[in-house]
Amino acid sequence: MGVVLLLAGLGLLGWAGWQYFGTALTSNHRMDQAETRLRDQWKAPAKTTTTAGTPLVLLRIPRFGKDWQRPVVEGVGKNDLTRGIGHYPRTQLPGEPGNFAVAGHRVTHGSPFGKLLDLRKGDQVIVETADAIYTYELDASPRDLTVKPTDTWVLEPVPGKPRETPTKSVITLTTCQDLFHSPDRSVAFGQLVRVDKKG
């Protein structure tokens, strides 16, 4: 019985180690590949089809450090979020009237949103596309709003106002509310405050 318990304990430790460290290694490698692929596409634009896991844009959050940058890929499925931050399908793209909504892990798979709850009102979120850089400013900290997975109003073109036609561009950042698995989501909204065209 003692041997069985010891093996079970070692197995559990191995699984936990993989979740925290192994997935980080593989996901960080995938994020680097996605960024390289995206920059190559920008250099030699060609008509591409956006499918799940396709890199769309680069996201920077200055509060996380001057070198912090992650790709945003299409989709928020389990596999998509191993490649970077995920863009919720059916939400708008950066700069468009409406809601550019994204999700990322706080723990495991590179933890791109590991420090998201440290953000405060007024912090910037910068999104780079092939032809422009969009700067959003947060309305509040993600600590201030927690929702259930069924609260899809946060993804509406005008969050919380389903019948309103969007006239402004907003960003929505979502992540797990707890460090360990939790269905609840911490959410922050930001407003587009600056657009810099490239080239």
N, C-alpha and C positions, 0 to 999 in steps of 0.2 A: 504494500500500500504506500509505503514511504517513497519507493522508487517512482511509482505512478504519479504521486503528488509532485515530486521533484521534476519529473519530465513535463508535467502539465505547467508547472511554474516557469520552467525554462522556455517552453513553447510560448507562453503568454508574454514573457519578457522579449522574446524574439519578434513576436508579432508587433508589440508596442514599439520596439526599436525600428522595425521596418516602417511603421506608420509615420513616425516622427523624422527619421533620418533617411531611410531608403527612398521613400516617395519624394522627399525633398531633392535628392540627387537626380532622380529620373525626371522630375518635373522641371527643375532648373535647366537641365539639358534641353528639354523640349521647348522651354520658353526662349532659350538662346537661339535654337533653330528657327522658331517662329519669327523672332525679331529679324534674323538674317534673311529669311525668306521674304518678309514684308519689305525690308529695305531694298532687296534685289528687285522686287516688283515695282517699287517706286522709281528705281533707276531706269527700268525698261518696261514702261506700262504696256500691258496687254489686257485684252478683255478676259476677265476671270469670272467664274461663277462662285458666288458665296455659298458655301456649304458648311455644315457643322465642323468645327475645329479649324476653319480657315482664319488666318490672322487678318484683322481688319485695320487696327490702329495701334499706336503706342500710348501708354498712359504713364504720366509722371506725377508724383505727389512730393513737392519740395520738402515738406515737413519730415518725410522719411529719409532724407539725405539727398545731396546734389546728384549722386549717381544712381538713385533709385528709379528704375524704369521697367515696365512690364508690358508684354503684348496683350492685346485684347483680342480674343478669338470669337468667332460666331458660335453661339449656343451656350447653354448653362447645364448641359448634361454631365454626368459623372466623368466621362472621358474628356469632354471639352475642358473642364476645369483642371485637368492634369496638365494642360498645355498653356495655361495662363489665366487671366481674368476673362470671364465669359460675358458676352453681350446677349441680353435677353432678346430672342427673336420677336419680331413684331413691334419692338420699340424703335425709335428713330435713331438716325446716325448723328454724329457730332455736328453742331451748327444748324441742323434742321429745326424748324419749329416743332416742339414736342419734347419727348423725354428719351434721352440716351441713357439706358439703364444697364448696369453691369453688376456682376457678382463675383466674389472670390473667396477662397479658403482663408480662415484665420490660422488653422493648424493643419499640418500635412500638405503634401503636394506643393512644396515650395512656400507655403504660407504667404501668398502675395498681399493679403489683407490682414496679416498678423498684427499690425499696429493700427488698424483702421479706427478703433475706438479711442485712440489718442488724438484724433483730429478734433479741431475746434471750429467754431463759427469764424468765418473769414479766411480759413485755410484755402489754398488754391489746389485745384486738380487740373492738370494740363493734358490735353489730348492732341496728339500729332497724327495728321492724316497725310496722304500723298501731296496735297497742295496747300495745307493750312495748319496752323497751330491755334487751338481753341483753349482759352483759359476760363475756367469756371471758379466761382467762389462759393464756399459752403454757407448755407443758411444757419446751420447748427451742427453740433457734434452727433455722430452716430450713436453715442451713449444716450442721447435724449429721446430716441424713438425705437421701440421694439414692436414688431408686428408678428402675427402668425403667418404661416405659409399660405393660408387662404386669403390673406389681405392683399389681393392683387391690385388694389387701388393705387399702390405706390408705383405701379408700372404704367399707369394710364398716361396719355399724352400730356394732360394737365393733372398731376397727381391729386386724387380726391375729388375731381370735378369731371365726371365722365361725359357730361353733355357740352362741355366747353371746348371750343376750337382753339388749339394752341397758337399763340402768336410769338412766344419766346422759346428759346432753347434752354432746357434744363438737363442736369445730370442727376442720376440716382445711383448711389453706391449701396450695395447690400452684402452682408456677411452673416455668419452664424453669431448669435447673441452670446453664447457661451463658448469657452475654449474647447470643451468636449462636446460631442455630438448633441445638437439641439435643433429642434425644428423651428424655433423662433429666430427671427432675423433682426439684426440691427440695421438701421437705414439712415442715410443722410441725403439731403437734396442740395443741389447747388445751381446757381444761375450763371449763364454765360455773360462774362464781363469784357472779354476782349477776343478779337480775331486777328491773327497775323498771317497774311498770305505769304506763301513760300515762293521764292524765285521772282 
